[in-house]
Amino acid sequence: MRKLHILFSLLLLLLFIQSPGAGLFPTDIMPLKEIKPGMKGRGKTVFSGQQVEEFEVTVIGVMDNVEPKRSIILAELSGQNLETTGVLSGMSGSPVYIENKLIGAVAYSFPFARKAIAGITPIEEMLASEKKEKSFRPMGGHPITFNPCLNFEEILELNPFLFPQLKYVSAGTDIQRLTVPLIFNGFSPLVVEKNRNLFLRLGFIPVASGSSSSAGEVSGLKLKEGDPVAIQLITGDLNLSAIGTVTYVDGNRILAFGHPIYNLGPVDYGLATAEILTVVPSLETSFKLAKTGQTVGRFFQDRNAAVAGEIGRFPQMIPLNLSLIEAFGDYKNFRLQIVNDKILTPLLFNLALYSIILSENRAYGNLTVEFSGDLYLDNGQNIHLEDLFSSNLDRAATSFSGLLASVIYYLINNEFQEINITRCDLRLRTSEEMRLGTLERVACSKYEVTPGERLDVKVFYRTFRGENIMEEVSFVVPQLPPDSEFQLIVGDAASMHQIELELYRHPEFSPRNLNQLIRLLNNLRKNNRIYFKLLVPKPGIFLRGEELGSLPITLKTMLTSPRAATSAVPIANSTLAEYQLPIAHAFKGLARIPLRIKS
């Protein structure tokens, strides 16, 4: 009976023992100091489907201190047609073993090399990545003044470190970080082509491909060393994922890529399975064509030597719900999940919204985008946005996506407190027409007025097709002394902004608290409005984003004194009131009408 018990125990033990890379127990590693030129080993990666295959590896040597305390193992790869294709984009993270011990991950190559010479990130450096401090989240750069429309390129300019240093120099030659296939599914081809060079500069090869991405049951699912893996940035009706390879598995934790995506430190990206469709040979860069699969976890660290993830715990992404109504009645709903990241989220919103509009409308020609929407925040507040953009080419789509990107950028990168967007709901109406209105003239019922009486104002504007439209409003004349003069200014959003820049003498405006920033974003001027401002020649000051025109003389003198440590700007004219009139067109024009109080 005792012999039977021992035999049963041995049988159970055998069932639990797996080969290196199987993921049940951590793989044995070989320290960098033991790596010698001429050593031979094997690597693991997927060239088609999800079947992990092996390739041959011969160590050439070690490049020491390519960065402080960082080294790269040089090796020649062979087998699986690598002699022809060279090191593949998408092989980032492919584990390499010598004597069944893991030495590191394929992560670098020599462009246009006639042999598949790879740089391997030592596994010791990769293991250290998972232990980094996790509390700090990087913030984006701050522009000097608020820009109501940040396009893709402008956001990148605010964060120049997103253009990674891909090269190390050794003996006069460049060894470069492997570019990463960036899989676009559901996106307009115009988006990919328009930004192709930018994506390449960012370290990606943009590729249009498929996806079957969804979050689901992951109990029992195990990724193996050498499996393809995807970093999901956008999921849902659009999918944007970066493809790499699993290097190391320890329980539900994995290490992948062998190099950073952007070295942003703590992150919260989706982790998905992937399937390799084929290898695409190229004279420039051969790459793996892949499609993403099921969301199975999250990546939580983006470090210099690896990207670390965990299976079974999902990222907290931002839901984007978009309802689109086209002029001829078609109605579509889009449901997306976008990563919550201070730097990448505005970029991804910009890309997704721009792509949806161009996919559902013509890319060039007259187009009008009218929208309203809400951004819900985790502190219980919300930002309400609405506007109308009308133009030809793709400018309406660019302006709309740029506005959302700008608001999100300033909001989640505010300097006052940590804030998260919990949901974004947008309602769009598009039409392939031009809806512009150009100011023709402004007529007042009288130009000498009495305090307290009503002043009727007629605004005449002409549409793109020559239709003449008149809008009529009335104001109560302000209480001003006899013979005093004031101005009625009628204009569009941009003109009013320019007048205020002149009035406040181009002050650098930074909100003083989160509530003021939220108020600023909730009150952004809109294109489909006619704005009216009553301006009087009465001194005041502009202080921290607020115009103060009714201060006592003593307080005004104190605030504007050279000895006062304030940013107060004295102004010669003060705003008595401002009104806005919604119209059905994007309005352009400016008029200044002098008015006088009767004696």
Secondary structure, 3 states (H helix, E strand, C coil): CHHHHHHHHHHHHHHHCCCCCCCCCCCCECCHHHCCCCCEEEEEEECCECCEEEEEEEEEEEEEEEECCEEEEEEEEECCCHHHHCCCECCCCCEEEECCEEEEEEEEECCCCCCCEEEEEEHHHHHHHCCCCCCCCCCCCCCCCCCCCCCHHHHHHHCHHHCCCCEEEECCEEEEECCEEEEEECCCHHHHHHCHHHHHHCCEEEEECCECCCECCCCCCCCCCCCEEEEEEEEECCEEEEEEEEEEEECCEEEECCCCCCCCEEEEEEEEEEEEEEEECCCCCCEEEEEEEEEEEEEEEECCCCEEEEECCCCCCEEEEEEEEECCCCEEEEEEEECCCCCHHHHHHHHHHHHHHHHHCCCCCCEEEEEEEEEEECCCCEEEEEEEEEECCCHHHHHHHHHHHHHHHHHHCCCCCCCCEEEEEEEEEEECCCCEEEEEEEEECCCEECCCCEEEEEEEEEECCCCEEEEEEEEECCCCCCCCEEEEEEECHHHHHHHHHHHCCCCCCCCCCHHHHHHHHHCCCCCCEEEEEEEECCCEEEECCEEECCCCHHHHHHHHCCCCCCCCEEECCEEEEEEEEECCCEEECEEEEEEEECC
